[in-house]
Amino acid sequence: MEQNDLINLVTKQLKAELLTNTKLLASIVKDIPITIDNNTILQIASAMNVSLPAPQPKSNAPIVTTTVTGKQALKPIAVEGIAAKAISDLLEGNNVYLMGKAGTGKTYLAEAIPAVMGQEYFMINCSQWTSPIEIKGGQTIEGYVEGQLIKAWAMGGILILDELPKLDPNTAGLLNDALAKAASQPKYDAKGKIDPDTIPTITNGRGDVIKKGQGLGYLGINKVPSEDVKYRFAVIGTGNTNMMDVGNKYAGNQRQDYSLVDRFAGSIYKLDENELTEKRMIYPYVFDVCKVLRDFLNEKDALQSVSLRTMLNFNRTYEQEMLTKIRSPFADEIFGNGGARLEPKKVQDSINSFLEMLEPNLRKELVDNDPVNSFSPKFTNARDNSKLKNADVFKVEFKLRYHLDPMKPVDQDPMTQKEIDALNVEAKKIMSDLTFLGS
């Protein structure tokens, strides 16, 4: 290689090193009114005709299919559709915003994604009263308290901003620095080791510089993130609006500054009712009852609605009712003052409680079995469907959901793939004889 070629190669390398060292770049332009962020670096790189280092592959594998905590079996979401897009975004450092009306599963999805990605999550329930201390930390009467944003940053975790549009716009500005740096990664030196001076940083409520993925040792907490996630800080926001409009159906939403909205642009997803997803999460009996209720209320343009949140409420109650009925080790234990074991709440109690929220004329129209109202017999049939509420059907459904046998101890090993395949064949035979009003 000729000397001129070598000089060009060295020059290009120096330019690349300059661009990837944000501290050095910031010191050079400290007297110039310019913001050093990823967009600025890309613009300078383009002007200098320099290609930045290629991205390194990331992965959310392995995905744990089933875990058991106490008597509760937990199964992650199906990674497809919006969930798959959101995970792809988060792996690349894009901030994700999930938008939808109440009960479409925004918070449920936001909390489920970290489990699939193998990351810890930290949540801020946003409102106009949310304090800067809750976000970045600050002094209280009990001493310094670290903010959720800083903890997520230090632990390579996912920060969930639930109901983000309700946050005071001035307070929301505290998020901008971290949101802008979510995709920033440290650089490697010539020996393949991370250059500590290039690890992205933000400051907490008392002005401490916190490095991404450094852990919480500075708080006296012996907690450090694993190497594979320590630099994967990510943000998921949820809300009923697009953050630019207040909306007139949900109280408390505020118009956010576009500097905040821009940090989610390109990764904003609208969630609607998704019956396919609901059927995967909800037992057939519960889904049928809720489907008839939802269709009735939609036709009447009622204020009330059957949301995913409502379905999951019914579903948990139904599950415990059936687990108790079959004497499963997974059933909750409820004892009275005298020590006698009590029966759990029944799903019919949940249904009756929901009906009490309806206007008297709507409730009467639905439950009086009026032949003029086509929904009345459908609702009666769905509520009384003993075939779907059959113990054997429930056992199969429980196995399909959790890959666990409800009649075996809670600490059992998950089913093998061969057992799951055989179960799917058995399920098709059983389900083919049943009538689903919601299908």
ChimeraX attribute file (.defattr): number of C-alpha atoms within 10 A of each C-alpha:
attribute: neighborCount
match mode: 1-to-1
recipient: residues
	/A:1	5
	/A:2	6
	/A:3	8
	/A:4	9
	/A:5	10
	/A:6	11
	/A:7	11
	/A:8	11
	/A:9	12
	/A:10	12
	/A:11	13
	/A:12	17
	/A:13	15
	/A:14	13
	/A:15	18
	/A:16	18
	/A:17	17
	/A:18	15
	/A:19	22
	/A:20	21
	/A:21	18
	/A:22	19
	/A:23	15
	/A:24	15
	/A:25	15
	/A:26	15
	/A:27	10
	/A:28	10
	/A:29	12
	/A:30	12
	/A:31	8
	/A:32	9
	/A:33	7
	/A:34	10
	/A:35	12
	/A:36	14
	/A:37	14
	/A:38	16
	/A:39	11
	/A:40	13
	/A:41	19
	/A:42	15
	/A:43	11
	/A:44	13
	/A:45	18
	/A:46	12
	/A:47	9
	/A:48	13
	/A:49	12
	/A:50	17
	/A:51	14
	/A:52	17
	/A:53	10
	/A:54	6
	/A:55	8
	/A:56	6
	/A:57	7
	/A:58	12
	/A:59	12
	/A:60	17
	/A:61	9
	/A:62	9
	/A:63	12
	/A:64	12
	/A:65	14
	/A:66	16
	/A:67	17
	/A:68	16
	/A:69	9
	/A:70	9
	/A:71	13
	/A:72	13
	/A:73	18
	/A:74	13
	/A:75	18
	/A:76	19
	/A:77	17
	/A:78	15
	/A:79	14
	/A:80	10
	/A:81	8
	/A:82	15
	/A:83	18
	/A:84	13
	/A:85	14
	/A:86	25
	/A:87	21
	/A:88	15
	/A:89	18
	/A:90	25
	/A:91	19
	/A:92	19
	/A:93	21
	/A:94	24
	/A:95	26
	/A:96	25
	/A:97	28
	/A:98	28
	/A:99	23
	/A:100	18
	/A:101	17
	/A:102	18
	/A:103	18
	/A:104	22
	/A:105	23
	/A:106	28
	/A:107	20
	/A:108	13
	/A:109	19
	/A:110	26
	/A:111	21
	/A:112	17
	/A:113	23
	/A:114	23
	/A:115	17
	/A:116	21
	/A:117	21
	/A:118	16
	/A:119	23
	/A:120	17
	/A:121	24
	/A:122	21
	/A:123	20
	/A:124	18
	/A:125	14
	/A:126	23
	/A:127	17
	/A:128	17
	/A:129	10
	/A:130	16
	/A:131	17
	/A:132	17
	/A:133	19
	/A:134	19
	/A:135	24
	/A:136	22
	/A:137	22
	/A:138	18
	/A:139	12
	/A:140	9
	/A:141	6
	/A:142	6
	/A:143	8
	/A:144	14
	/A:145	17
	/A:146	20
	/A:147	20
	/A:148	22
	/A:149	28
	/A:150	26
	/A:151	26
	/A:152	27
	/A:153	30
	/A:154	26
	/A:155	27
	/A:156	27
	/A:157	28
	/A:158	27
	/A:159	26
	/A:160	27
	/A:161	24
	/A:162	23
	/A:163	23
	/A:164	29
	/A:165	28
	/A:166	26
	/A:167	25
	/A:168	20
	/A:169	16
	/A:170	11
	/A:171	14
	/A:172	22
	/A:173	15
	/A:174	15
	/A:175	16
	/A:176	15
	/A:177	15
	/A:178	22
	/A:179	20
	/A:180	20
	/A:181	20
	/A:182	24
	/A:183	20
	/A:184	22
	/A:185	18
	/A:186	18
	/A:187	18
	/A:188	13
	/A:189	12
	/A:190	7
	/A:191	7
	/A:192	8
	/A:193	10
	/A:194	14
	/A:195	14
	/A:196	12
	/A:197	14
	/A:198	19
	/A:199	21
	/A:200	24
	/A:201	20
	/A:202	18
	/A:203	15
	/A:204	19
	/A:205	19
	/A:206	14
	/A:207	11
	/A:208	11
	/A:209	12
	/A:210	20
	/A:211	21
	/A:212	28
	/A:213	25
	/A:214	20
	/A:215	22
	/A:216	20
	/A:217	11
	/A:218	11
	/A:219	11
	/A:220	7
	/A:221	9
	/A:222	9
	/A:223	14
	/A:224	15
	/A:225	18
	/A:226	13
	/A:227	10
	/A:228	13
	/A:229	20
	/A:230	20
	/A:231	26
	/A:232	27
	/A:233	32
	/A:234	28
	/A:235	29
	/A:236	29
	/A:237	24
	/A:238	28
	/A:239	23
	/A:240	24
	/A:241	24
	/A:242	21
	/A:243	24
	/A:244	15
	/A:245	13
	/A:246	18
	/A:247	15
	/A:248	9
	/A:249	10
	/A:250	12
	/A:251	9
	/A:252	15
	/A:253	24
	/A:254	20
	/A:255	18
	/A:256	22
	/A:257	14
	/A:258	12
	/A:259	12
	/A:260	20
	/A:261	17
	/A:262	14
	/A:263	21
	/A:264	21
	/A:265	14
	/A:266	12
	/A:267	18
	/A:268	19
	/A:269	20
	/A:270	18
	/A:271	18
	/A:272	14
	/A:273	15
	/A:274	11
	/A:275	15
	/A:276	9
	/A:277	12
	/A:278	18
	/A:279	15
	/A:280	15
	/A:281	18
	/A:282	23
	/A:283	24
	/A:284	25
	/A:285	24
	/A:286	26
	/A:287	25
	/A:288	25
	/A:289	24
	/A:290	25
	/A:291	19
	/A:292	22
	/A:293	22
	/A:294	17
	/A:295	15
	/A:296	22
	/A:297	19
	/A:298	14
	/A:299	8
	/A:300	10
	/A:301	10
	/A:302	13
	/A:303	9
	/A:304	13
	/A:305	19
	/A:306	21
	/A:307	18
	/A:308	23
	/A:309	16
	/A:310	15
	/A:311	20
	/A:312	18
	/A:313	14
	/A:314	24
	/A:315	21
	/A:316	15
	/A:317	19
	/A:318	25
	/A:319	20
	/A:320	21
	/A:321	19
	/A:322	20
	/A:323	22
	/A:324	17
	/A:325	13
	/A:326	16
	/A:327	12
	/A:328	18
	/A:329	16
	/A:330	20
	/A:331	19
	/A:332	15
	/A:333	12
	/A:334	11
	/A:335	12
	/A:336	9
	/A:337	6
	/A:338	6
	/A:339	8
	/A:340	9
	/A:341	11
	/A:342	10
	/A:343	15
	/A:344	19
	/A:345	12
	/A:346	16
	/A:347	21
	/A:348	14
	/A:349	13
	/A:350	16
	/A:351	17
	/A:352	10
	/A:353	11
	/A:354	17
	/A:355	17
	/A:356	10
	/A:357	11
	/A:358	16
	/A:359	12
	/A:360	11
	/A:361	8
	/A:362	15
	/A:363	15
	/A:364	14
	/A:365	16
	/A:366	22
	/A:367	14
	/A:368	12
	/A:369	16
	/A:370	13
	/A:371	10
	/A:372	9
	/A:373	13
	/A:374	13
	/A:375	20
	/A:376	22
	/A:377	17
	/A:378	20
	/A:379	22
	/A:380	16
	/A:381	15
	/A:382	24
	/A:383	20
	/A:384	14
	/A:385	18
	/A:386	11
	/A:387	15
	/A:388	21
	/A:389	17
	/A:390	12
	/A:391	15
	/A:392	13
	/A:393	18
	/A:394	21
	/A:395	19
	/A:396	20
	/A:397	21
	/A:398	18
	/A:399	18
	/A:400	17
	/A:401	17
	/A:402	20
	/A:403	23
	/A:404	25
	/A:405	20
	/A:406	23
	/A:407	13
	/A:408	12
	/A:409	13
	/A:410	18
	/A:411	13
	/A:412	11
	/A:413	14
	/A:414	17
	/A:415	17
	/A:416	11
	/A:417	10
	/A:418	8
	/A:419	11
	/A:420	16
	/A:421	12
	/A:422	11
	/A:423	18
	/A:424	15
	/A:425	10
	/A:426	12
	/A:427	16
	/A:428	10
	/A:429	11
	/A:430	13
	/A:431	16
	/A:432	9
	/A:433	9
	/A:434	13
	/A:435	14
	/A:436	17
	/A:437	17
	/A:438	18
	/A:439	11
